[in-house]
Amino acid sequence: RRRGGGGGGKRNNNRYRPVAVVEDDDDDFDDDEEDVVSSLSSSFEEPVVPRNAWTRFTRVLVEDRRAAVLVIVAVVALSAPFCARAFALRQLAEPTMETPCPSDAERTYRQVERSFGAGSIAPYAVLFAGPTTKGDAASVEESVLSDTALRAMDAVLSELEAMTTSEKVGPLKIASLTRLGSSKLTAEDYGQCDAHAEQPGVASPPNVPASACPSIRRLAAHFATPNGRSAVARVELRKSAYSPEGLEWVQDARRVLRRYDGAAYLDGSGAQIRDMVVGLFATFPFVIVGALCVVGVVVGLAFRSVAVPARSLLGLSLTLSFAFGTCVVVYQDLDDDDDEVPVSLRFLTTRGNGRGVSWLAPLITTAIVIGLAVDYDVFLLARVAHFRFVRRFDDPTALLAAVGHTGTIVTSAGVVMAISFGGLFTSTAPILNQCAYLIVAAVLYDTFIIRTLFMPALISLSGSYAWWPTTPPLPEYPPSTEKKLFRVPREDDDDDDDTAGGATTTGRCSSKTTSAGLEMTT
């Protein structure tokens, strides 16, 4: 009623007027139903599955299982040789990997190598803590210039010389308190030289001429501590201490020094770099496995599936191994002086001493590659899950729709990332050059191979097991023309036969909907 009126308001009787239902023939109803279904199907299918290059290729994989199997086998077979090379990666710790080339520091480094040998850049130091004679009560410390200490130090250095049999590393150049040239020194030589410096008329040392006394005194000043309890020896390799051979020599030398019960130690910048590289790469496989496990758990919880993270980890493993494998082929296997190397690839080669990959490059790029690869994978899987679980498409249509909608986005994102990181190729620092290669190779491989070929083929072959153990709902799209979407319960044929005339008309009016009634109801 209107406000203030006692019932004088006019009721809108049109709202309560019943819709007139008129009898129609069965054939006309069936034709109208088929027209509605076909019109809904044609109008709904166009925006769901875009027509582009991604859907055309994916449709081939969906419709022909042999094509999907062929794509998976081809991707694995062509990637396997490069993936296998990832396990042959050799870490290079040379300082010139982090410096621009050419530069003043790099030119000086090379000039010293050519003039004095590669080992002169970073010689090793063997530290002697001072031999001790252990008694029953306490240890009596001896001077490193005593005969006992000199013989013990000379035995250690002689064993290091005997151990270094490789022509690439040896022979060693040793400067220590135990020798002057080819002559072995004793405590008496040092004592006579000190006395000869105070009184020139004193007899000469027994093993060297008197003219060598200044050199012997310099040895004592440079290689012994002022209190005479510790000494150091300078060991120089033929090869650079930062080369793979030099780093390997550290391990062999320390194995020899351990037999002297902590009386001798090996130090030097090469040994420090070796300890850092070995320590980091000893845990590096566990870091990769841990990151993959975390990614698998997060993806599995997000999609409530075991099959989805397993499929994602397989693609991620291919991306990582392919990027590292091709990096080994380009930076480690190819030689700058080889005429067979294409000119287009020569700017990618290492400019350092020896063939290998900078030890920092894998540590820097692995986390970036994992993040980008998982990101692109989630783009595709999220759209497939949306069309399959929310829109309730069947498996082939959900895959086609997801690939059609995400193909351009993922490809554009991958190309943009490749161009962005590819700018590091213009850097003259080898480590930045290698980081750029690892990221660009991984992004392009993941974008155009894994996300475009490998993953759609795997999902199409998985079928209803793609989301195991989760069971997808029954698909409702595309609708079948045999399904009566708008059917209303009808009276049995026996009731229609028993009634006649007006009764038949009444019964059919209560059980059938005409096109006009369907339109009003809609």
Secondary structure, DSSP 8 states (H G I E B T S, - for coil): --TT-SS-S---GGGG---------HHHHHHHHHHHHHHHHHHHHHHHS--SHHHHHHHHHHH-HHHHHHHHHHHHHHHHHHHHHGGG--EE--GGGTS-SSSHHHHHHHHHHHHH-GGGSS-EEEEE---EEE-SS-EEE--TTSHHHHHHHHHHHHHHHHH---TTT-S-EEE-SSEETTEE--HHHHHHHHHHHH-TTS---SSS-GGGHHHHHHHHHHHB-TTSS-EEEEEE-SS-TTSHHHHHHHHHHHHHHGGGTTSEEEESHHHHHHHHHHHHHHHHHHHHHHHHHHHHHHHHHHHT-SHHHHHHHHHHHHHHHHHHHHHHIIIIIS-TT-TTS-GGGGGGS--SSSS-EETHHHHHHHHHHHHHHHHHHHHHHHHHHIIIIIS-B-HHHHHHHHHHHHHHHHHHHHHHHHHHHHGGGG-S-HHHHHHHHHHHHHHHHIIIIIIIIIHHHHHHHHGGGGGTTS------BS--TTS-TT------HHHHHH--THHHHHHHHHH---HHHHHHH-
